[in-house]
Amino acid sequence: MVWDLLLDYRKYFPTSNVMNELEKIAERYERRKKNLPVTTSSSRLFNSFIEQEREQIFEQEIKKTFPEIKNIKVLEIGAGTGNNIRFFKKMGILPHNIYANELLPDRVASLKINHPDIHIFEGDAIGINTSMKFDIVFQSTVFTSILDTAFKQKLANKMKALITKDGIILWYDFIYDNPGNKDVKGVSKKEIFRLFSGCKSFDFFSVTLAPPIGRRVGKLYPIINKLFPFLRTHTIAIIKC
């Protein structure tokens, strides 16, 4: 199914570099799906802690920017099966104001089942065809799965083009390379500044204990996270353009 969809894109994206990177992204996600670690109680606890940590900052910053929540429009780039969509709904953003983009057909299918009440843009985010602007354009661990520098820049430009004048780009991703996984590449703060050059403000929050450590410390996660901030591997960015 992935390949059928990608072949259809050739009509709209004749540039070979774009097509090559789309194909490679699909391959990377397929490999990741096959090599997912076994879910354990410690990994579930870790996932719960990092989710609470980032969502607390998301909510704080969104409410600081938008006093009236329910009428804002949100677009998530690379929404997967919709885990983050649940957060936006929980915040009080109305489902008909929530839009999700996803490249991979199997994830699109799950997204439609999990969130039948939202709008979905299927396919490559660069090809989203809409005149709408969004108050929040959000990405979570998408850019680190894109290894082509030019493709990353095109996606960043697309995100900038989709936000309202007073809107924000909401970013969550890791900043370091993973030596054990050549399918991902960290995106540093310096690169974020470059990708979104011309934007007027950037606020950064260091979050998420390095997963190998976070999964081992169990219930001590909040204490270790507070005492040793240099062990955090991800950043949240609030970007205003």
C-alpha positions as CSV (number, residue, x, y, z in Angstrom):
1,M,0.0,0.0,0.0
2,V,2.8,2.4,0.8
3,W,4.4,2.0,-2.5
4,D,1.1,2.3,-4.5
5,L,0.6,5.7,-2.8
6,L,4.1,6.8,-3.4
7,L,3.9,5.9,-7.1
8,D,0.7,8.1,-7.3
9,Y,2.8,11.0,-6.0
10,R,5.0,11.0,-9.1
11,K,2.3,12.8,-11.0
12,Y,2.5,15.7,-8.5
13,F,6.2,15.5,-7.5
14,P,8.3,14.8,-10.6
15,T,11.5,16.0,-8.9
16,S,13.5,12.8,-8.2
17,N,15.0,14.2,-5.0
18,V,11.6,14.7,-3.4
19,M,10.4,11.2,-4.5
20,N,13.6,9.6,-3.3
21,E,13.2,11.1,0.1
22,L,9.6,10.1,0.4
23,E,10.4,6.5,-0.5
24,K,13.3,6.5,2.0
25,I,11.0,7.9,4.8
26,A,8.5,5.1,4.1
27,E,11.3,2.6,4.3
28,R,12.6,4.0,7.6
29,Y,9.2,3.8,9.2
30,E,8.7,0.2,7.9
31,R,12.1,-0.8,9.5
32,R,11.2,0.9,12.7
33,K,7.8,-0.9,12.8
34,K,9.6,-4.2,12.5
35,N,12.1,-3.4,15.2
36,L,9.9,-2.0,17.9
37,P,11.0,-3.0,21.4
38,V,8.8,-5.3,23.4
39,T,6.5,-3.2,25.5
40,T,7.2,-3.6,29.3
41,S,5.8,-2.1,32.4
42,S,8.9,0.1,32.7
43,S,8.6,1.3,29.1
44,R,4.9,2.1,29.7
45,L,5.8,4.1,32.8
46,F,8.5,6.0,30.9
47,N,6.1,6.8,28.1
48,S,3.6,8.1,30.6
49,F,6.1,10.4,32.3
50,I,7.4,11.9,29.0
51,E,3.9,12.4,27.7
52,Q,2.8,14.2,30.9
53,E,6.0,16.3,30.8
54,R,5.6,17.5,27.2
55,E,1.8,18.0,27.4
56,Q,2.1,20.2,30.4
57,I,4.4,22.5,28.5
58,F,2.3,22.3,25.3
59,E,-0.8,23.3,27.3
60,Q,1.0,26.1,29.2
61,E,2.3,27.7,26.0
62,I,-0.9,27.2,24.0
63,K,-3.0,28.9,26.7
64,K,-0.5,31.7,27.0
65,T,-0.8,32.4,23.3
66,F,-4.5,31.7,22.8
67,P,-6.8,32.8,25.7
68,E,-9.8,31.3,23.8
69,I,-9.0,27.6,23.1
70,K,-12.1,26.1,21.5
71,N,-12.0,28.2,18.3
72,I,-8.4,27.8,17.3
73,K,-7.5,25.6,14.3
74,V,-4.7,23.0,14.7
75,L,-2.8,21.0,12.1
76,E,-0.5,18.1,13.0
77,I,2.1,17.2,10.5
78,G,2.8,13.4,10.5
79,A,0.1,12.6,13.0
80,G,0.6,8.8,12.9
81,T,-2.3,7.0,14.5
82,G,-3.4,10.1,16.4
83,N,-1.9,10.0,19.9
84,N,-1.3,13.7,20.0
85,I,-4.8,14.4,18.6
86,R,-6.2,13.0,21.9
87,F,-4.3,15.7,23.8
88,F,-5.7,18.6,21.6
89,K,-9.2,17.3,22.2
90,K,-8.6,17.0,25.9
91,M,-7.5,20.6,25.9
92,G,-10.9,21.6,24.6
93,I,-10.1,22.2,21.0
94,L,-13.1,21.2,19.0
95,P,-12.7,18.2,16.7
96,H,-13.9,20.1,13.6
97,N,-11.0,22.5,14.2
98,I,-8.4,19.7,14.3
99,Y,-6.6,18.7,11.1
100,A,-4.1,15.9,10.7
101,N,-1.6,15.0,8.0
102,E,-0.2,11.5,7.6
103,L,2.0,10.0,4.8
104,L,1.7,6.2,5.5
105,P,-1.6,4.5,4.4
106,D,-1.7,2.1,7.3
107,R,-1.4,5.0,9.8
108,V,-4.0,7.0,7.9
109,A,-6.4,4.0,8.2
110,S,-5.8,3.9,12.0
111,L,-6.2,7.6,12.3
112,K,-9.6,7.5,10.6
113,I,-10.7,4.8,13.0
114,N,-9.3,6.5,16.1
115,H,-10.5,10.0,15.2
116,P,-13.4,9.9,12.8
117,D,-14.5,13.4,13.8
118,I,-11.4,15.3,12.6
119,H,-10.1,16.3,9.1
120,I,-7.3,14.4,7.5
121,F,-4.9,15.4,4.8
122,E,-3.5,12.2,3.3
123,G,0.0,12.0,1.8
124,D,3.1,14.2,1.8
125,A,2.7,17.3,3.9
126,I,4.5,19.4,1.3
127,G,1.6,18.7,-1.0
128,I,-1.1,19.8,1.3
129,N,-3.5,21.8,-0.9
130,T,-5.5,24.3,1.1
131,S,-6.1,28.0,1.4
132,M,-6.7,27.6,5.2
133,K,-4.3,28.9,7.8
134,F,-3.8,27.3,11.2
135,D,-3.3,28.8,14.6
136,I,-1.0,25.9,15.5
137,V,1.0,23.8,13.1
138,F,2.6,20.9,15.1
139,Q,5.2,18.3,14.4
140,S,6.4,15.6,16.8
141,T,9.5,13.5,15.8
142,V,9.0,13.9,12.1
143,F,12.0,16.0,11.1
144,T,14.5,13.6,12.7
145,S,13.2,10.9,10.3
146,I,14.0,13.1,7.3
147,L,17.7,12.9,6.4
148,D,17.6,15.0,3.3
149,T,18.5,18.6,4.2
150,A,16.6,20.2,1.2
151,F,13.5,18.2,2.0
152,K,13.5,19.3,5.6
153,Q,13.7,22.9,4.5
154,K,10.8,22.5,2.1
155,L,8.7,21.0,4.9
156,A,9.7,23.9,7.3
157,N,8.7,26.4,4.6
158,K,5.4,24.7,4.2
159,M,4.7,24.8,7.9
160,K,5.5,28.6,7.9
161,A,3.2,29.1,5.0
162,L,0.3,27.3,6.8
163,I,0.3,29.4,10.1
164,T,-1.8,32.4,10.8
165,K,-0.2,35.8,11.4
166,D,-0.4,35.3,15.2
167,G,-0.1,31.5,15.1
168,I,2.7,29.3,16.4
169,I,4.7,26.3,15.1
170,L,4.8,23.8,17.9
171,W,7.8,21.5,17.8
172,Y,8.9,18.3,19.7
173,D,11.9,16.3,18.5
174,F,15.2,15.1,19.7
175,I,18.5,17.0,19.3
176,Y,21.1,14.2,19.3
177,D,22.0,11.6,16.7
178,N,21.3,8.0,17.7
179,P,24.5,6.0,17.0
180,G,22.5,2.8,17.0
181,N,19.9,4.0,14.5
182,K,21.1,5.4,11.2
183,D,17.5,6.0,10.1
184,V,17.2,9.1,12.3
185,K,19.3,12.3,12.7
186,G,19.0,14.8,15.6
187,V,17.9,18.3,14.9
188,S,19.8,20.9,17.0
189,K,18.6,24.3,18.1
190,K,21.0,25.8,15.6
191,E,19.3,23.8,12.8
192,I,15.8,24.8,14.0
193,F,16.9,28.5,13.8
194,R,18.1,27.9,10.2
195,L,15.0,25.9,9.1
196,F,12.7,28.7,10.4
197,S,14.9,31.7,9.6
198,G,12.8,34.8,9.3
199,C,10.6,33.9,12.2
200,K,10.4,36.5,14.9
201,S,10.7,34.5,18.2
202,F,11.9,31.1,19.4
203,D,11.3,29.6,22.9
204,F,12.9,26.3,23.8
205,F,12.3,23.8,26.6
206,S,14.6,20.9,27.3
207,V,12.6,17.7,28.0
208,T,12.7,13.9,28.0
209,L,15.4,11.9,29.8
210,A,17.5,9.9,27.4
211,P,15.3,6.8,26.7
212,P,17.9,4.2,27.8
213,I,18.1,6.0,31.2
214,G,14.4,7.0,31.4
215,R,13.3,3.4,31.0
216,R,15.5,2.2,33.7
217,V,14.8,4.7,36.5
218,G,11.1,3.8,36.7
219,K,9.2,5.9,39.3
220,L,12.3,7.9,40.0
221,Y,11.9,9.6,36.5
222,P,10.7,13.0,37.8
223,I,13.5,13.2,40.4
224,I,16.3,12.2,38.0
225,N,14.8,14.5,35.3
226,K,14.9,17.5,37.7
227,L,18.3,16.8,39.2
228,F,20.1,16.0,35.9
229,P,18.7,18.2,33.1
230,F,21.8,17.6,31.0
231,L,20.5,14.0,30.5
232,R,17.5,15.3,28.5
233,T,17.6,14.5,24.8
234,H,14.5,16.4,23.3
235,T,13.4,19.9,22.8
236,I,10.1,21.6,22.6
237,A,10.1,24.8,20.5
238,I,7.5,27.5,20.3
239,I,8.1,29.4,17.1
240,K,6.3,32.6,16.1
241,C,6.7,33.9,12.5
